[in-house]
Amino acid sequence: MSFTTSEERTLQTIAGRFYEGILEPEEWFGALDDFRRAMQGALFYNVVFDKFSGQVAGSLQNDDSTVEQMREYERHHVHQDECVPLVMRLPVGQPMFGYQHFSPRELSRSFIHGEWLPSLGYRHTFCVPIHESGSTRELLSIVRPADHVDFAQPENMLVQRLLPDLLRAARLRARARGLVHQAGWSVAALDALPQAVVILDAQARVHYLNTAAERFLKDTPGLSLRQNRLGAEDARQQQALRAGIAGACGLDMPSRGTSLQVGGLAAPAVFIHILPLHAQHPLTGLSGQRPLALLLWGGPHALPPVTQIGMALGLTETEARLALVLASGKSLKHFAQEQGCSWHTARTHVKNALAKTGCRRQTDLVLLVRALNA
């Protein structure tokens, strides 16, 4: 079976909305609703299960008239649903149409499928696991009205056409939610730092500044925030600042870090360190994955603790400890001896820390850690 030009155009539109829904909840809802209509369904039910407890961790549906009944299902009836254990065991991406695993006699004895669903006007079901991560599994179910025929070959072809896009979008959407969650922890750590931290894009638009940066910009001349853009009062320093930000965001060349002095003479001199923020760092979720620059400055302080460095820069405890050792002037060999590991293992930790922070050289990593307390 092939699709007409009009049908293919509709399917492409639905696939496009799946991807738009990665960062936009309304588009995700719209894509699932379009998919439901294409399947001639009355209800879509997008649900996340905790694999160990079997409880519903979150859900989304299109039919507002049955919201209370579906919440009742989640609270009291989900463990009575014979389909749930089957779908939880299916590989991600393998659809289950109708009641192919049940006999008519089994269905007639089922409370969920013999009584409860028909009482809501529903009957024929389609379900597919679309994502699994850690302790959760996400499913999508589409249910047809009781007076409709069961799903058949045309719907199976439609599912096979859209399923790769749906699975890919669901995986990326879960990843995006995870980054936002991690970003929340990272921002909390940055807010606790005594050093000024600013995250901005290539046009110097500020996406985040911590409490210390707000205080500095308010009380100290030399730098200013106007219309949400960071700038230096002196023209030459402003030019250098913009060039440093553009370089860190990789506009004119590969991403690199730099340092510059702002202020002086009438205003106290401030040394600002400008570094690229790696694309995979959780804080890039603040900008929708656009290139970002990380600016740091402040007064002399003791080196931050391992936990604070790890949360602020997205490093593991071992990577953060290594970064602190290097920033204190000690060697990689010293760290390996201190940790009781080989030089090659220590070198692997360095490479991981460089990748996560967007630093290209070990000296850049040292500069970044020292900037958090210098």
Secondary structure, DSSP 8 states (H G I E B T S, - for coil): ----HHHHHHHHHHHHHHHHTTT-HHHHHHHHHHHHHHTT-SEEEEEEEETTT--EEEEEES-GGGHHHHHHIIIIIGGG-THHHHHHHS-TT--EETTTTS-HHHHHT-HIIIIIHHHTTEEEEEEEEEEEETTEEEEEEEEEETTS----HHHHHHHHHHHHHHHHHHHHHHHHHHHHHHHHHHHHHHHT-SSEEEEEETT-BEEEE-HHHHHHHHH-TTEEEETTEEEESSHHHHHHHHHHHHHHTTSSSS---EEEEEEETTEEEEEEEEEEE-TTSGGGGGGTS--EEEEEE--------HHHHHHHHT--HHHHHHHHHHHTT--HHHHHHHHT--HHHHHHHHHHHHHHHT-SSHHHHHHHHHHTT-
